[in-house]
Amino acid sequence: FLYSIMSSIPVGNRDLFTIDPKTGEIRLSGTLDFEDIPLHELQIEARDQGTPPLSGHCSVELEV
């Protein structure tokens, strides 16, 4: 599988997170302030290497 972050809520905070495309491990790459934004939501896609490739999606919510 290959994992990727498709979108984030709030929009524009996608750069605060990184995802390992092989393992799907999500890491924080910036700072979060719960007083500014208490909840982040990431839309994640997992895509296989088949022909044609199939994909699955999920939401990850992070409450600060």
C-alpha positions in Angstrom: 0.0 0.0 0.0 0.9 3.7 -0.4 -0.5 6.1 2.1 -1.1 9.8 1.6 -2.9 12.7 3.2 -5.6 13.9 0.8 -6.9 16.9 2.8 -7.2 18.5 6.2 -9.7 20.4 8.2 -9.0 23.3 8.9 -7.8 23.8 5.3 -4.1 24.7 5.1 -3.0 22.8 8.2 -2.0 19.8 6.0 1.6 20.9 6.3 1.6 20.4 10.0 1.5 16.6 9.5 3.5 14.1 7.4 2.7 10.5 6.6 5.1 7.7 5.8 3.9 6.5 2.4 4.9 2.9 3.1 3.8 2.4 6.7 1.0 5.0 7.1 2.6 6.4 10.3 1.5 10.0 10.8 3.9 12.5 12.4 3.6 16.1 13.6 5.9 18.4 11.6 4.8 21.7 13.2 3.4 23.1 16.4 -0.2 22.9 17.5 -2.0 25.4 19.8 -5.2 24.1 21.3 -6.3 27.7 21.9 -6.2 28.4 18.2 -7.5 25.1 16.8 -8.6 22.4 19.2 -9.5 19.8 16.6 -7.7 18.6 13.4 -9.1 16.2 10.9 -7.1 14.4 8.2 -8.4 12.5 5.2 -6.1 9.6 4.5 -5.9 7.4 1.4 -4.4 3.9 1.1 -3.8 2.8 -2.5 -2.5 -0.6 -3.5 -0.2 -1.4 -6.4 -2.7 -3.5 -8.4 -3.9 -3.0 -12.0 -6.1 -1.1 -11.7 -5.1 0.3 -8.3 -7.7 0.2 -5.6 -7.9 2.6 -2.7 -9.5 3.0 0.7 -10.1 6.2 2.7 -10.4 7.1 6.3 -10.6 10.1 8.6 -8.2 10.7 11.5 -9.3 13.2 14.1 -6.7 14.7 16.5 -8.0 16.6 19.5 -5.4 18.9 21.1 
